[in-house]
Amino acid sequence: MVGWAIAVHGGAGVDPNLPTERQEQAKLLLTRCLNLGISALQSKAAAIDVVELVVRELETDPIFNSGRGSALTEKGTVEMEASIMDGPGRRCGAVSGLTTVKNPVSLARLVMDKSPHSYLAFSGAEEFAKQMGVEREENDYFITEDNVGMLKVAKEANSIVFDYRIPTTGYESCGVGVESPIRMNGLPISVYAPETVGCVVVDSQGRCAAATSTGGLMNKRTGRIGDSPLIGAGTYACDACGVSCTGEGEAIIRGTLAREVAAVMEYKGLGLQEAVDFVIKERLDEGQAGLIAVSKTGEVAYGFNCVGMFRGCASEDGFMEVGIWE
Ligand SMILES: NC(=O)C[C@H](N)C(=O)O
């Protein structure tokens, strides 16, 4: 038996001028989600069930960029994506291009449990959702007023990614995201891509699991797939650890960030926090990102190379922390 541990995130790359009220709202939600996960772990729930439960809660609340409140495409539509992975047996499921599914993480779970595949996208994923009878919603449910405003700002700033979560009244305070040297069709990709959600858990039997869910990047091209549904990039779990990433998806994909944490533990013999620090420092190029991780021995760790990351962690020994900045 090991002590259980849990970590959640609500995105990396937070606007330094984020109003205090918004910071408090985000921290309250993270605390609520942590407590939900903690109760489940105390009732001996399996890691895989806990990550799904917690991410569902985050998707259902519009504060972060997943499920309801997802970032919008250049056409003002939502294309949500999610993935989930169970350390024992390295079982996984992923979905992309969802437009009606209330809880993408649960559809990813069904891909893992009820299909012979690992990853379903767009019309095929929607078809699968109908067959599975998962809860679906109209467009209006997912598209919030805040996000319609932010898409407008992103378009005016001519920025592909621009996802500061701010109240409708405060656009003028958000400024323009720091420009990345990476360009797509001549447009800068903003460095800030916050607010994807994720959860990693090790249960008292030492089983690790991870899940990540997102609307992707504000003003993204339709059809764009980020790191969050990609096993090994945004999400990974194995016997040794569970990892969920957030930030600039293209950089996370190039660095296969989540898998790298497991790889350096396995091949370099690093401990969890050392592995996280190494990967953030050595595998991100100029990209900005963060990640949360747990190990089979009950450790919890996080790291990021940007201004902040919405995150919370707790472990069986009574440790609990919710924070945004360094
Ligand atoms: N907010 C995020 O973390 C964005 C996500 N990583 C993506 O690129 O789709």
The ligand as an SDF file (V2000), in Angstrom:
LIG
                    3D

  9  8  0  0  0  0  0  0  0  0999 V2000
   -4.6960   25.7030  -22.8890 N   0  0  0  0  0  0  0  0  0  0  0  0
   -3.9270   24.7560  -23.2760 C   0  0  0  0  0  0  0  0  0  0  0  0
   -3.2300   24.1310  -22.5040 O   0  0  0  0  0  0  0  0  0  0  0  0
   -3.9540   24.5380  -24.7250 C   0  0  0  0  0  0  0  0  0  0  0  0
   -3.6240   23.1570  -25.1790 C   0  0  0  0  0  0  0  0  0  0  0  0
   -2.3720   22.6760  -24.6580 N   0  0  0  0  0  0  0  0  0  0  0  0
   -3.5860   23.1490  -26.6830 C   0  0  0  0  0  0  0  0  0  0  0  0
   -2.5800   23.5150  -27.2600 O   0  0  0  0  0  0  0  0  0  0  0  0
   -4.5770   22.8210  -27.2730 O   0  0  0  0  0  0  0  0  0  0  0  0
  1  2  1  0
  2  3  2  0
  2  4  1  0
  4  5  1  0
  5  6  1  0
  5  7  1  0
  7  8  2  0
  7  9  1  0
M  END
$$$$
